[in-house]
Structure formats: C-alpha cells, structure tokens
C-alpha cells in the first residue's frame, strides 16, 4: 500500500532540480517518468522502490507534471524488464552505488555484531542502523530476506560473544546456585532445598499493600541476594540487552531454560535475577511509601470522624468568656460551681463543648492524629516497615539529609542488637531530631523514666522517621541502592555529562547560567499567562462565573444544543 506523505515532504523529496533534468535528455515517455521516480526515491530512501506500491501517493502525478509525461503512462513501466535494469545500472554509476556482494554481507554482519547488536537486540532498530550505514558506505541495500539474514547472523554472533563474556564472569559457586533454580525435581524425599520453588516465588508479582506483602517481597529479595551475583556483571552491557534477556526468561519455563547451552543459560538467568532484584527493590520502596501513607490516611480519617461526631460549635464564645472573667473577679474566692457555672448558658455541657472545640484545632488536632498513627504503627505495621528498612540500603549525596540517614542507621542498629530490647533509646545515645521528627510528634516522643530521666520512645521516634523518609524518597532527596525507578538521580545523566556539559547544554538549547534559565522561564510564563488573561474575556464561547461559584467555567461547543459545565 502506498505511503501517505504531506505536501511539504512531496516537494522536498520529489522535486527535480536542473542538474537532474539534464539526465533526462536522452529519455522520453514512460522511461523518462520511470527514471525520474527511481532517481528521487533512491535519493530519499537510499534504495530503489520494489514496486509501484512503495511510491507515495501523489508522487507519480507530481513528477509527471515536471517531466511533461502523462501520469497514466506509468502503468506501462515494466518493473522486471530490460529498461528498468538499465536505469538501475545508470543510477548506480551516477550516485556511486554498488550492489551488495557476499563479501559485503559478511562485513556488514561483523560490523553490526561489533557496533550495534551489543547494545540493541530488536531487529527493527538494528535494521535502521544498518540502512544508515549502507547509505554512508554507498552500498545498495539487499533484498528484505537477505537483509534479515544479515541481521539475524549479527544478532546471533553478538549474543554468542556477550554470553561467553558474561558467563565467564560468574563464579562456579554462584553458577551452581543458579542451576538449582531450574533443576529437575528431586526424587529424594529428604531434600528440603527445592530451588524451583524459590525461582517460582521470585517470578510472582507483588500483592496488595499489606504486612504479608512486605514480608513476601523482602524474602524474594533475600533469595536473589543469596545467589550472590557479582555487582559488576553487566557493567559493560546495554540495559536494553539485559531487559531483552529478562523478557526472554519471563516467557520460558524452567525446562526450556535447562535445554539452552551452558553460557546462554547462565547469562539469561543472571540477567533475569539482576532485573528482578532491581524490580523487587522498587516494589519494596513503593510498599514503604504506600504503607506510611495508608497509616497516615487512616489516622486522619479516624481523627476527623471523631471530631465530626463529637464537635459541637459554641456560639458567643467571647461573651461567655467575658461573663466568666467578670464573675471570677467579683468573687475570686467562691466555688466554681457557684460562681462560674451559673453565668455560662448551658453550664457544664457548654464548657465541655468549648474544650472539645479547642482540642479539635491546631497542634492539639495534629498531636491526636499522631497518637492514632503511632498506635496503628506499633500494633500492626512496625515489624513490616522495619523489615523494609533493614532490606534496603539508602543513600543521599546531600549533606542536609545526613540526620535522616543517621536516624535510619540508628533504627537498624537497635533492631539487630538484642541488648537494646527496650522501649527507650539508651541514655546518652545521639538521636537526630531536627529535620527528622515532625514538630507535632516531638512532645509525644519524650517520657520520664523511673529514674526521673528524660528518654526518647523508640516507637514514636520511628513514626517520625518513617514519615520524613517517605517525603524524602518521593522527591529523590534520598535514594535506594540497587533500585531502578528509585535509584540515585545522578545516574539519570550520562557518565560524561559533566565533561561534555557545554555540548550537552547546546544540544538541549539551554543556557549554562541557571539564573539566565530561570529568568527566561519566568518571562515566558509571564508572557503566556498574560496572553491567556487578555484572550479569555474576548472569547464568546467561554464564560467564567463569579461570586460564590468562582472557578466554574462554562464552555459552549461549536455545534451544541446545550452548554457543558466544567468546574475547575
């Protein structure tokens, strides 16, 4: 089917220039038109069209007008005749092209294996690279089937080279543990180490956010780490290639994996375990963030519900306070039930409502919410969250977040050390608080022990650390070692970004000076917002409501029998 291109592309690729018109002097009729189309298509695609269907729609008519030949005559152009063969030979000579020989195909396969296939495994992407290389080398692309054979040969050669290199880096002990993951079932009933069950568990997807899911995913990560893959195993392999190997294993059964040659089997399993380790690490970070959010959301819902259920707004609070003050000053030594209660409308009930209204506001409300958070954390989620912190390794390149990192180390150390099995941190222990524990939680964090010493409750402190950690993780101020999505943000840049900073910024078309960048951005935003503000009042199909319904925008469609109300 002919490809559709727009008018600009048609003019760009199928316009005949004066020197190209000179090539048509000895040609007439359908040969003149056919030669012109072959020439322009060859210059555009780097190869000859294989039939009428490959020519874009409108190209025949466009070129026919330029060469003075009726477009309908092109139907008589023989795609297998002697005339088109002469045209191809002539065009190859004019443009310096040559046909692809057997020797060329072997060299192309070797070039692909060395320069392309070691970082790209998808045949369509490899084909794009090959066609570009053929254009540079002035070689006419071979037929599609032959091109596919060249690409397939290069992919196989590159995979063989890479798998031999990767498998050679895997120690024998690690290879033995990897073999156990896909080994056949043991006939020994006393054998309790079935690696196939471990491998099947590693391949499962995570469940819903729960304590059980936290424990399951932590166990999966520990199982992968127990295999002991070298950390630099894929340091010189493209992530695309590793991901392709991972996808391949995901679609194969253990029996199929066992049938692969040794170097391929080890490489595929290593790539899968490497990718799954990063994916499970990401899952654990997601679980930590989601769990802290769930505790916080439930605490807020519960506290708000209690406030709504118990809150009774008291009208005339200033008048009541004035009457109570006046009565107290008139009779300073009198009993409360005789002096205060009589001047308060409603008596004790009104005073109780006033106290409840006060507690439902400001720091008192937030502290109550933190109490509920702490209760939920201590009674249910504490084991899972501390397990996640123990399984993950956190990092930060910003010294401003050093207190949070120190707090995480403190939590891990006290969890591992059984001598600290107490509700308090040891007296004299350095406990980072500033920038770690929210202000409304600090008053709840301290308690006086039986020796009349001010101590820090571990459970309350941990609540504050987890809330702060969630916020730092979400903005990547703190990252996780071995993760993918939650990795060090510095890894998002090319390794040579700083050395080629000027070149990279030039390609991005951004200024090196950050002040210049922010100034330009601010000016652009100001200009665009001003244009929007000026244009809105003049639009007859848009109306912005004012008054109590500020923010309501009414849009009238071009062909509408009513109005659509969108509230923003």
N, C-alpha and C positions, 0 to 999 in steps of 0.2 A: 504494500500500500504506500502511495506517495506521501512523503512527509510534508506537513504544512509549515511554511515559514512566512514571516510577515514581510511587508513591502520593503522595509529597510534592509533586511537580510537578502532579499531578492536582488535589490540594487547593488548591495555590497559584493555579493558573490557571483552574480551572473551578468555584470556589465562588461562588455567587450571594449578594451582600450585600443588606441590607434595602432600600436605595435602588434596587437593580437589580430586586428583587422588585416594587417599585411600578410598574415599567414593564410588567409582565405583567398588569395588572388587566383590560385590555380584550382579552386573548388567551386562547385555550383550545385544548385538543387539540394536534394536531401543530404548529400555528402557534406555540403557546406554547413548545414544546420547541425548534422550529427557530430562533425568535427568540433564545432564551436561548443556544443554541450559537453562533449568529452573533455575538452580543454578546461572549461570553467569548473566542472565537477572535480577534475583531477587537482586543480589548484586549490579547491576548497577542502576536499577530504583527503588528498594525498593518494588517492587510488581511483581507478576507473569505475564507473557505475556498472553493475552486473545486469542491468535490465532497465526497461522503461519505468518500472515501478519504483526505482530508487531515486528518480529525479523528482525534486519538489514540485508541488502543484504550482502552475503558473510559470515555471521556468522555461518550458518549451515555447510558449507564446511570447514571453519576454525576450528571449534570444532570437526567435524567428523574426520579430519586428526589426531587430538590429542588423540582421544579415540579409533581409529582404527575401525571405523564403516563407511560404505559407506553412503555418504550424501543422496543418493536416497532413502534409507530406512526410512528416517524421514517422508516420506509421509504416512507411516503406523502408525504413532503415533496418538492415539485416544485422542483428546482434551476433550472428555466428558466421557472417560472410567474409569474403576477402577484403572488402572495403574497410570494415571496422578494424581488421587486423593491421592493415596498412596505416590507418590513423593512429593506432596504439603505438606502432613502431616509430612513427614520425614524432609523436608527442614525447615518447621516452627519450628520443635523441635531443629534442629541443629543450627538455627540462632536466636532462642529465640523470634520468631514472634508469634503473635496470631491474630485470626480473629477479626474483628470489631463487637462488640456487640451493642445492643440497648443502653445500658448504656454508652458505649464508644462514640457512636454517639451524645448523649445528651451532654456529657462532651466536645466533640470536638466543637460542636456548641457554647457552652458557652465560650470556650477558644477563638474561632475566634471572637465572638462578643466583647469580652473584650480587646483582644490584637491586632487584625488585622483590623477588619471591621470599627473601629472608625477612621482609617486613610487611608483605601483603600476600594473603592467601586466597583472596576472592578472584576467580578467573576474569570477571568483567573489569576489575580495576587493573589487573595485570595486563589485560588486552589494551587498555587505554595507554599505559606506559609503553607498551611495545609499539603501538601505532605511532606514537610521538617519536620514538627512537628511529623507526623506519623512515619517517619523514626527514629527520636530520641526516640519516645515512644515505638518503636518496635511493632507497630500495622500495620497489613496488610491493605492497602487502600481498601475500599469497592468498589463495582461496580460503574461505572460512574454515573448512575442515582441516586444511593443512596448518592454518594459524592455531586452531585448537590443539593440534598435536604438539606444536612447538611449545605452547603454553603449558600443556599437561606434562611434557617432558621436563620443563624447567621447574614446575612445582614439585614434581617427584624428586628431582635432583637436589633441590633446595631443602626439602623435608628430610631426605636421607642425610644430608650434610649436617643439618641442625640437630636431628635426633641423635646422631652419633656423638656430636659435641656435648649435648645436654646429658645424655645417659652416661657419658664418661665422667661427668662431674658428681654423679650420685654414688656415695659410699656403699659398700657391699651390705652393711648392716641395715641401711635405710632401704636399699633395694629389696632385701628380704622382708621387711615390714610392709612394703608396698605390694609385693607378691601375695602376701597373706590376705590383703583386702579383696582380691579377686580369685582366691584359690578355690578349688573344688571343695565340696562338703566333705568333712572328715568322717570316716567310719568308726572312729574311736569315741565311744560314749563318754569317756572321761575327759575328753578335750573340751575345756571350757573357754578357749580363746578362739572364737569364731570371728575372723576378720571380716567375713562377708556381712555379718550383721552390723559391724561398725561402719563399713562402707555404705550399706543401705541407709543407715541413720544419717550419715554425712550428706547423702543426696536428698534428704527430705527438706521440704520447705518449712519455714517457721510458722508457728501457730499464732493465736491471738495474744495480745498483751496480757501476760499473767505471770505469776511467780513460777509456775511449771515451765512456761516457755523460756523464761530466763535461765532456769537450771538446765533445760534440754539444750539450748544453744550454747551455753557455756561448756557443757560436756562434749558437744560436737567440736568446738574449737580446741579443747584439750586433746581430743583424739587425733586431730590433724597435727597439732604440735608434737604429739608423741611419736609421729612418724619420723620427724627430725629432718625435714628438707633443708638443704643449705639455703641461707638467706639470699645469696647472690646467684642462685641457679639460673635465673632468667634475666640477669642484669644487661646482657647484650642482645636480647631478643625483643622484637617489637611487641607491644601489648596486643596489637591486632592478631598476631600469630598465636600468642598464648590464648587469647579469647577464642580463636578458631579451634584450637585443640580442646579447650574446655567444652565447647559446644559439641564437638565430636564425641567426647566421652559421655556427655549427658544423654545422647541418643543410642548408646551401645550398652548391651548387657555385659555382665562380668564374663560370660562365656566367650563373647566376641572379643573382649579385651585380652583374654588369655591367648587367643589364637594369633595375635599380632607378633611380629618379630620382636626380640627382646628390647632392642633400642627404641622401637616405636612404642611398645607397651609402657616402658618406664617413662618415656617423655610425655606420653598422653596422661598417665596417672599423675605425674608430677605437676603438669600444667593444671589439671583439674583440682588437685589438692591446693595448689597455690592460689587459684582463683576462688575456690570455696572458702579458704581461710580469710581472704580479704572480704568476701561477701558476708560471711558469718560475723566477722568483726564489725562490719557496718550494721548488721542486724542487731548486735548487742548494744551498739551506741543508740540505735533507734529505740530499742527497748528501754534503755536508761532514760532517754528523753521523754518517751511516752509514759513511762511509769511515774516519773516525778510529776508530769503534767496531770495524769489521772488522779494522783493523790491530792494535788493542789485543787483540781476542779471539784472533786468530791467534797473536800473540806469547805470550799467556798459555797457549794450548793447547800451543804448541811447547815452552815452558819447563817446563810441568807434565809433559809427556810425557818430556822429557829427565830431569827429576828422578825421575820414577817408574821410568824404565828404569835409571838409574844409582844411585839411592839404596839404600843398604844400612844398615839400622838397626844401630847398635853398642850392645850391652848392656853394662852395667857400666862406663860412661864414667868415673864418679867413682873407681872402684877403679884403672882404668888410669892416670888422671891422677895418683893418689897414688903408684903404683909408679914412674911416670916421674919424678916430683919427687924421691922418695926416692933413686932410682938416680943422678939428676943431682947431688944434694947430696953423696952418698957419694963419687962420682968426678967432680968438676967438670971435670977436665982430660982425661977419657977420650974416645975417639972415639965418635960417636953410634951407629955400627953395632955397637960392642962394649958400650956402656953402656945405651942406650935400647931398641934393637930387641929384645934378649933378654927384657926384662921385660914386653913387650907381647904378649899372646896373639895369635898370627897375624902378628906382625911388621909389615912394611911394608904389607901389604894392609889390616890393621886401621886403621893410621894414615891411609891413603888414603880409607878409608870414613868415618872421622871428619871429614876435611877436606870431603868431599863433602856430608855431612850438615849441616855448619856452613854451607856455601855455599848450601844449599837453603832456608835460613831467613832471615827478617828482611830487612835492607836489601840483602844480597847477592842474594837472590832477586829483589827488585824491580829492582835495577840490571841484572841479567841480562835481565829482561823488557824493560827499556827499551832495552837493546842490540839485542835482536831487533826491537823496534818501530822503532828508528832504521834498522836495516838494511833492513827492508821498506819504510819510508817513502822512504829515499834511493834505493833501486834501482828502485822502481816508481811509487809514489803521489805523489812530491814534485811533479812537473810538474802533475798534475791538481789537487791541493789548493791550490797557489799560484795556479793559474789561477782557481779558485773565489774565492779571497780577492781577487784583482785585479778580478773581475767584480762583486763585491758591495761595497756601501757599508754599513759597520757604524755603529751609534750606541749611545749609552748616556747616560742622564740622571743616573747615579750616579757621582760622582767617585771612589768606591772602585775602580771598574773602569778608571780612566784608564790605569794601567800596561799593561793588556791592549790597549787602544786604541792606545797608543803603540807597543807591540810589533807590532801589525798594520801600522801605518804604516811601521815600520822594515823589515818583510819586503817590503812593496810597493816601497818606495824602492830597496832593494838589488836587487830583481828587475828593475826598469826601468833602473837605472843600470849600464851595461856596465863602467864603470870599477871596479866593486866585484865583478868576476867572480872571486872568491876564496873559499876555504873558511872564512875568518875575517871577522869584522866589523872595520872599520877601528879602528886603535889610537886610543883617546880617544873613541870613539863612546859615546853614552849608551844603555845597554842595560838596560831594565827587567827585573828578575829576580824580586824579591819579589812574590808573588801572581800570577806569570806562569808560572814553570817549576816543576814538581813537585820536591820535595826530593831524591828518589832519582835525578833526572836531572841535578842540578846538578854533581855530581862528574864526570860524563861530559862535561859541556859545555865544560870548560876544558882547554886544551892549551898547552904551552910551545912557542913557535915557534923558528926557527933563531937569532933574535936574543935568545933567552932571555927573551921577554916572555910574560906570561900572556894568552892570547887566548880568545875565545869562538867555538866552532864553530857556523857558521850552521845546518847541518843538524840538529844536536842541539837548538839553541835553537828552531828551527821546530817540532820534535816537541813540545816542551813547550808552546809557544804554542797549537798546534792542540788538544792535549788539554784545556787550560784553556778555550779558546774553545768547544769542544763543550759543556762543562758550563755555561758562562755562557749560551749560546744556548738550551739546553734549559729553563732556568728564566727566560728572557727578561730576564736582567740585562743582556745585550747583545742588541740587535735589529737588523734589516736594513731599510734604506731601500728603499721600493718593494715590499716584500713584503706578503702578506695575512695568512697564519697567523703569520708570524714578524715582524709589524710592531711598532711601538712600542706597548707595553701601555697607554700613556696614551691612545691613540686608541680603546681599547675603551670608554671612558667618553664620554657626551655632551659636546659642546663647552661647554655651560653647566653642567656638573655642579658645579663649584666654586661658581659664583654661586648655584645653587639647592641648595646642599648640605643645608640643613635640610629642605627639601621632599622631596628625593630620599631622604634617610635616613628620613623619616617614611613615605614610600611603601614603603620596604624594611622598615619596622618594626625598625630597628636604632638603637642609641644612638650619639650623636656621639662620646662619650668612648671611645677604644679600650680603656682599662683596664676600663671597665664591660662592654664587649663580650666581652673575653677572660674576665673573671670570670664572667659569665653562662654563657658557653660551657663553661668548666671545671666549673661547678656542674651544668650539665645533663648533661655527660658523666659526672661522678661519680655523679649520681643514677641515670642509666640503667645504668651498669656495675654499680652496687651492686644494682639491681633484678635484673639478669641473674644476678649472682653468687648472690643469695638464691634465685632461682627454679630454677636448674639442679639443685640437689640434690633437689628435690621432684618432678622430672619422672620419671614411671615409664617413659616411652618413650625416655629418653636415658641413656647411661652414658658416663662419661669414664674411660678406662683410666689407671692409674697405674703407677709403676715404670719399666721400660725402654721402655714404649710410651706415654710421656707425650705427649698431643696426639691420641691415637686416640679418636675419638668414634663411638659406636655408636648409630644411630637406628633405632628399631623402627617401621615403618609401622603404620597403624591396622588394615589388613587385609593382613597379610603372612604368608607361610608360611616366612619365614626372616628373617634380620637383614641390614641393609645396613651395611657398614662404610665410613665416610668418614674418611680420615686427613687431618687439617689440620696 
